[in-house]
Amino acid sequence: MRTFCIAVMLCTLSACESIIELETPYGEHKIVAHGFFMPDSVWTVDVDISLQTSGFPVTLLSRDTKQTVVVVADDTGGVDTLQYYRGVGYNYRSVQGMRPRPGVTYTLRVEMPGFVSSETLAPPVPVEASAQLPERTTVQNAVYSNDNGTSSLHFSIEDLPGANYYRIELFQIGPEDGRAIINDTLFIPPAVENVFHYRKVDFHSTDPAFRFHYGEVGTLEQREEIDFDFPGRAVFSDALFDGASHDIEIVFEPYTYPGFEPRFSMILSTLSSDLFMYLHTLNRHENEAAGGDSYYASEVFPVPVYTNIKNGYGVFAGYVSDTYRFDLDGNEWQE
């Protein structure tokens, strides 16, 4: 009897079965452009082609880097055409030595007529993006202290009216170890000799601006309940102190290098809104991919990483930085 019932159920299920045709993404290749620009460096943009989302490889019938057109124009009529630079990846740099200027809006356009895939038999659609380089905010009233091996740095920033976005990065300078230094917007090749190694230093803070940024409801007066840890960098907005002076304190434990006097470099960067969104979503994406964290929790996995590249992927965004260098005695030093 039991066998008969199972047979009837299987027949019923098979009778209800129907074939549904679904359209799946074609996996069209798109241009990927990353341009993190600042006034201290000439124009540099990394250009590549997106991977096939379907998982099946696509043969490249041609890929001519010399035919790739990378142009940066500003809102005053200035134009700079970047050329391919033989280095890491597909890097294009200014041959005119032009540098971004704070307060100016720039537009990026990339065309790759020399790239043809075996599926589309056509080059990818050109991409475009626009972004403004913000004004610089400086580190003020910096005071360093050390208590039984635990260090703290207290400083203030004078926030300009309007929406502003910041990033703090902390490095300790140690002996060169032959490895490249890579972060979100910086690549320093391995050194040969007489070069320091900049190692990221984890720090934590109870500053409510950090808590507000990561979704914890709070005000400037609520400083006591949460201590946030950051892996060498933190991004935040001025949502809680718009247009006012704001004090920040970070706490950290220095690394120990035998025979090498500890020195530190704290970098305060003022970010464009596009770069802030990119770093914020990238941070959440990485934390979700690594297993998630209550402060970075998201209902959707993985968190989509922000892009402002029209018809493509990547980000085109600017920032300006101010660096404060100090040693264990609280004295400033120069590179």
N, C-alpha and C positions, 0 to 999 in steps of 0.2 A: 504493500500500500504506500509506504514511504517513498519507494523508488518511483511509483506511478505519479505521485504529487510533484516530485522534483522534475520529472519529465514534462509534465503539463506546464510548470512554471517556465522552464527553458523554452518550450514552444511559444508560450505567450510573449516572453521577452523578445524572442527572435522575430515574432510577427510584428512587434511594435518598432523594430529597428528600422531606421531610415538613414540615408546618406546625406550629409549636409556639406556643401562646398563652401569652404572658407577662403577668403583672400588673405594671404599672408604677406608681410612686407617684402618688397622685392630686394631689399638690401642694397639700395643705391648708394654708391660711394659719394661722400660729400667732403668738402674742404674743411680741414681743421686748422685754425689759426690761433696762436697764442702770442699776444704782444703785451708784455708788462713794461710800461714805459715810465721813465723818471728823468728829471733834468740833468742828472749826473752822468748819463750815458747816452750815446748816439742811438738812433732808432734801430731796433732789432725785433724781428718777428719770426717765429718758428711756424713753418707751414708744412702740412702733411695731408694724407688722405685717410678718411675714417675706415675702420675695419668693417668687414662684411658681417652684418648682424645675423644673417641666416646661418652662419657657421661654415658655409662652403667657400673655398678659396676662389678668387677671381684672378685670372691671368691679366697682367698688365701688358698691353700691347705696346705701349710706349710711356715713358716718363722722363721728359726732358726738363731738367731744372732751369735751363737757360731760357726756356719759353715762359716760365712762371712769371707773372707780373704782380709785384707787390708795391702798392703806392700808398703813401700817407700824405694827406692834405689837411691844412688847418683852415680855420674860419677867417683868416686874413688874406687868403689867396696863395699861401706858400705850398709848394708841392715837393715831395722827396720820393724818388723812385729807388727802392732798395734792390740790392743785387745779392745773388747766392754767395754764401760764405762757406767754404769747405771746413766744416767743424763737426760738432755733435749734431746729428739729425739734419734736417733741411732748414738751415738758418739763413735769413736774409737780413742784410745790414745796410745802413746808409753809406753811400760812397761820397756824399757831400759833407759828412760830419755834422749833420743837423741834429739838434737836441730838442726835446720837448720843453715847453715853457709853461709855468703855472698860470692857471686862469684861462688857457686857450683850449678850445674844443678841436679835436682831431678826428678825421675819418679815415678808416682803413678800407682798402679794396684789394681783393686778391683774385686773380684769374689763373687757371692752370690749363691752357689750351694744349700743352704738351703731354697731358695725362689722358690716356684712353684705356678703358677696361674692355675685356673680351665680352662682357654681357651687354653693356649699354652702347658700345662702339662710339662713345661720345665723351667729351670732357665734362667734368662736373660743373654745376652752375656756379658762377662767380659769387663771392661772398662780400659782405660789407658790414662795418660796425663803426659807431661813433662813441667817443668818450672825452671827458674833460679832465685835464690835469688839475688837481686841487692846489690850494695855497698851503704853504708849509706851516706846521705848528711845532714850536720848539719846546724842549725840556727845560723847566725852570725850577729853581730852588731845590735842587737835588741834594739829598743828604743820605749817606751810607752809614750803616752801623752793623756791628757784629757782636752777638751774644752767645758765647759758648759754642761756636761753630755754626750757628744759624745766622745768616745775613739778611738784612732788609734794606731796601732802597725806597726812600720816600721822595716824591717829586710832584710837581704840579704842571698843569697845562692850561693855557688861556684859550678857551674855546670860542670860535667865531660864531656869530649868529647864523641860524639855519642848520640844516642837517649836515653833520660831519661824522666821519668814520675813522677809526684808528686801529693800529696794530702795534702791540708791544712784542719785541723779541729780545731775549737775553742770551748772550754768549759768554763763555769763559775762554780766554786765550791761553792755549797750552802749547807744548812742543809739537811741531809739524809731524804728522804720522803717515803722510803719503796718500791719504784718501781725499776724494773730492767732497766738497761741501755743497749740499743741495737742500733748498727749501722751496717754498711755494713760488718764489719769484727770483731766486738767486742760484747761480751755478758757478762755483769756483773750482777750476781743474786742480788735480793733484799737483803739489809743488815739487820743485826739484831740490832747492836748498834755501835756508835762511827765511823760511816763511812760517808764520804761526798757524796753528790749527784752531779754528773757531768751533767750539763744541757747544751745542745747545744746552742750556741749563733749565731744568724744570723749576717752576716757581708756583706759588699759590697766593691767593689774595681773597680778602673778604669784601672787596670793593663792590658796592651795589650795582655799579654800571655793568660789571661782568655778569652779575646774577640776572639783571634785567635782560641783557642780551640773550642769554640762554633760556629764557622763558620763565624764570622764577619771578613772581610778582614781588616787587620791593620798591623802596624809596631811598632817598639819600640818608635818611635817619636809621634805616634798618641795616646795620652793619654787622650784627653779632652772630647770626645763626648759621651761615653757610660759608665754608672755606673752599674756594674753587682751586683745583690743580690744573696747571697748563703745561703741555710738553714743549716748553721753550718759546711758545708764542701764544698770544691771545688777541682776538679781534673784538671790538666793541663799538658802540655808537654813543653819541652825546645825548641820547633821549632823556636822560635824567639830569643833565646839567647844561642844556642848550644856552650858549652865549655867556657862560660864566666860567670863573676859574674853578678848577677841580683838582683836588689832592688825590694822589694814588700811592698806595704802598704795596710792594711785592716782597715776598719772603722766599728765600731759597737757601740751599746748602751747597757751598762751593765744592768742586772736585779737588782732589789732592794730587799734585804732580811733584814728586821728590826733586828738590833742587831747582824748582821753577816757581817763581813768585806769582801768585794768582793775580790776574788782571781780567777785567770784565768790560763788556761792551753792550750797552742797552740801546736799542734802536726804537725810536718812536716814529711810526710812519702815519701820515695822513693819507687815507685811501679815497679813491673815487667810489661812488656808490656801486658801480659795477664790480670793482675789485672786492669790495666788502661782501657783496652777495655771493660772489664766486668762492671766496675763502670760507665764508660762513657755511654755505651748502656743502663745500668740499669737506669741511671739518665734520659736519653731521654725517655725510656719506661714509667717510672713513671710519667713524665710530660705530655706525650701524653695521658696516661690513665686518668690523672686528668683534661683533657680538653685542653691540648696543650698550647704552649707558643711560641711566635715568634722566640725566640732565640734557641729553641729546635725543631723547626718545622721539620716535616718529611712527605714525600709523602705517606708513608706506615704506617698504624696503625694496631697493635701496633709495636713499634720498636723492632726487634728481639734482645734478650739479648745474648751477646757473650758467647760462651762456647769453651773450649779447651779439653773437655772430649771426647775421641774417642769412638764411639758406645753408648754414653750416654749423660747425661746432667750435668750441673754444671760448676764449675771452680776450677782449681788447680793452685794457684798463690801465689807469695811471696811479702813481703814488709819489709822494715826496717824503724824505726821511731826515730826521735829526738824530745824531748819535751822541750819547753821553758815555765816556770811557772813564773808568775809575778802578782803583786798586783796593787792597784790604785796609789801607789807611784812609780811604775816602778821598785820595788825591786823584785829580784828573791826569790823564796821560794822552800822548799823541802817537799815531802810527808812524 
